[in-house]
Amino acid sequence: MTMLSKNDLAKAGEEAAANYMLHKGYRIICRNFRVQQGEIDLIVEKDQQLIFVEVKTRKYHSIESAIASVNYRKQAHISRVAQIYCSQNPQYRNHNTRFDVITALYDDSIESFSIKHFEDAFLPVDLP
C-alpha cells in the first residue's frame, strides 16, 4: 500500500474526478481556474451547460466532512470566481450554469477512489 501525502491525495482525487466527468460525456474546459478571489477545481461543459465543480477528496470513511466543507462561505467564493470566469469568457454567455460537488473518497485497502457526483449541489450565492 502506498501512503499518499495530503497534497498528492488531493491531486489524485481531482484527477479521478476529471476522468469520471470525461467518462460521463462532459468536456473539461479548465482545471484549477485561479484568480485572487479563489479557485474552481474543474469547469466542464455539456449540453449548453457550463458547470463549476468543487472536488473534495477525503479518506474513504469521511464523506460527511467532505460535503460539510462546501459551506456557505465556500459557495460564495466559488460563485464569485464563477462570475469572474464568465465575464472573462463571453463565449459561454448563452450557457446555463450549474454548481456541482464531487467527492473522491480514497480507499486504502484497494488503493482506489469512489466517486460521488452531486449535480446542482448548490445555487450561486448572491454577492453584493
VMD Tcl script that draws the C-alpha trace (Angstrom):
set ca {
  {0.00 0.00 0.00}
  {1.23 3.47 -0.90}
  {0.96 6.25 1.66}
  {-0.09 9.46 -0.11}
  {0.60 12.93 1.26}
  {-2.43 15.19 1.68}
  {-1.39 17.21 -1.39}
  {-0.80 14.09 -3.52}
  {-4.13 12.66 -2.38}
  {-5.92 15.89 -3.38}
  {-4.28 15.91 -6.82}
  {-5.11 12.24 -7.37}
  {-8.71 12.89 -6.30}
  {-9.06 15.77 -8.75}
  {-7.62 13.58 -11.50}
  {-10.10 10.80 -10.64}
  {-12.96 13.33 -10.70}
  {-11.82 14.70 -14.08}
  {-11.65 11.18 -15.52}
  {-15.13 10.47 -14.15}
  {-16.51 13.60 -15.83}
  {-14.88 12.68 -19.14}
  {-16.35 9.18 -18.91}
  {-19.80 10.70 -18.33}
  {-19.53 12.79 -21.52}
  {-18.51 16.15 -20.08}
  {-15.89 18.26 -21.82}
  {-13.27 19.67 -19.50}
  {-12.75 23.34 -20.23}
  {-10.44 24.26 -17.38}
  {-8.75 22.74 -14.35}
  {-7.82 24.75 -11.28}
  {-9.01 28.15 -12.51}
  {-7.39 30.59 -10.08}
  {-7.90 34.27 -9.50}
  {-7.23 36.44 -6.47}
  {-10.73 35.72 -5.13}
  {-10.33 31.94 -5.16}
  {-10.22 28.81 -7.26}
  {-12.56 26.42 -9.03}
  {-11.30 22.85 -9.34}
  {-12.98 21.91 -12.62}
  {-15.01 23.79 -15.18}
  {-16.81 21.48 -17.59}
  {-19.36 21.79 -20.34}
  {-22.16 19.55 -21.56}
  {-25.41 20.23 -23.39}
  {-25.15 24.05 -23.30}
  {-24.40 23.97 -19.57}
  {-21.29 25.44 -18.01}
  {-20.67 23.53 -14.80}
  {-18.41 24.65 -11.98}
  {-17.23 21.65 -9.99}
  {-15.80 21.61 -6.48}
  {-13.86 18.41 -5.82}
  {-13.45 17.23 -2.24}
  {-11.01 14.40 -1.67}
  {-11.02 12.50 1.58}
  {-10.13 9.16 3.05}
  {-12.90 6.65 2.41}
  {-14.64 6.98 5.77}
  {-15.23 10.75 5.82}
  {-17.86 11.64 3.20}
  {-19.73 13.79 5.74}
  {-16.72 16.05 6.29}
  {-16.20 16.36 2.54}
  {-19.76 17.52 1.95}
  {-19.85 19.76 5.03}
  {-16.72 21.57 3.89}
  {-18.65 23.11 0.97}
  {-20.32 25.54 3.34}
  {-21.91 28.92 2.61}
  {-18.56 30.71 2.65}
  {-17.04 28.22 0.19}
  {-20.14 28.52 -2.02}
  {-19.76 32.31 -2.02}
  {-16.12 32.03 -3.11}
  {-16.98 29.58 -5.87}
  {-19.87 31.82 -7.02}
  {-17.59 34.86 -7.13}
  {-14.91 33.03 -9.11}
  {-17.56 31.65 -11.49}
  {-18.77 35.21 -12.17}
  {-15.21 36.23 -12.98}
  {-14.73 33.24 -15.26}
  {-17.95 34.02 -17.14}
  {-17.01 37.68 -17.55}
  {-13.61 36.65 -18.96}
  {-15.13 34.06 -21.31}
  {-18.10 35.61 -23.12}
  {-18.32 32.61 -25.48}
  {-20.28 30.90 -22.68}
  {-22.81 33.70 -22.15}
  {-25.64 31.63 -23.67}
  {-24.90 28.61 -21.49}
  {-26.86 27.80 -18.37}
  {-24.65 27.45 -15.31}
  {-24.66 24.85 -12.58}
  {-22.64 24.18 -9.43}
  {-21.72 20.57 -8.71}
  {-19.74 18.89 -5.96}
  {-17.78 15.68 -6.43}
  {-16.43 13.68 -3.54}
  {-13.45 11.49 -4.33}
  {-13.16 9.06 -1.44}
  {-9.90 7.12 -1.28}
  {-9.98 3.56 -0.01}
  {-6.52 2.46 1.18}
  {-7.48 -1.21 1.10}
  {-8.00 -1.19 -2.68}
  {-5.89 1.90 -3.48}
  {-8.74 3.39 -5.46}
  {-11.26 6.21 -5.41}
  {-15.01 6.03 -5.09}
  {-16.62 8.99 -6.87}
  {-19.92 10.53 -5.80}
  {-21.30 13.28 -8.05}
  {-23.80 15.77 -6.63}
  {-25.35 17.67 -9.53}
  {-26.82 21.09 -8.78}
  {-25.32 20.83 -5.29}
  {-25.99 24.48 -4.55}
  {-27.33 27.64 -6.10}
  {-24.99 30.55 -6.73}
  {-24.67 32.79 -3.74}
  {-25.81 36.34 -4.45}
  {-22.92 38.65 -3.94}
  {-23.10 42.34 -3.11}
}
mol new
graphics top color blue
foreach p $ca { graphics top sphere $p radius 0.5 }
foreach p [lrange $ca 0 end-1] q [lrange $ca 1 end] { graphics top cylinder $p $q radius 0.2 }
display resetview
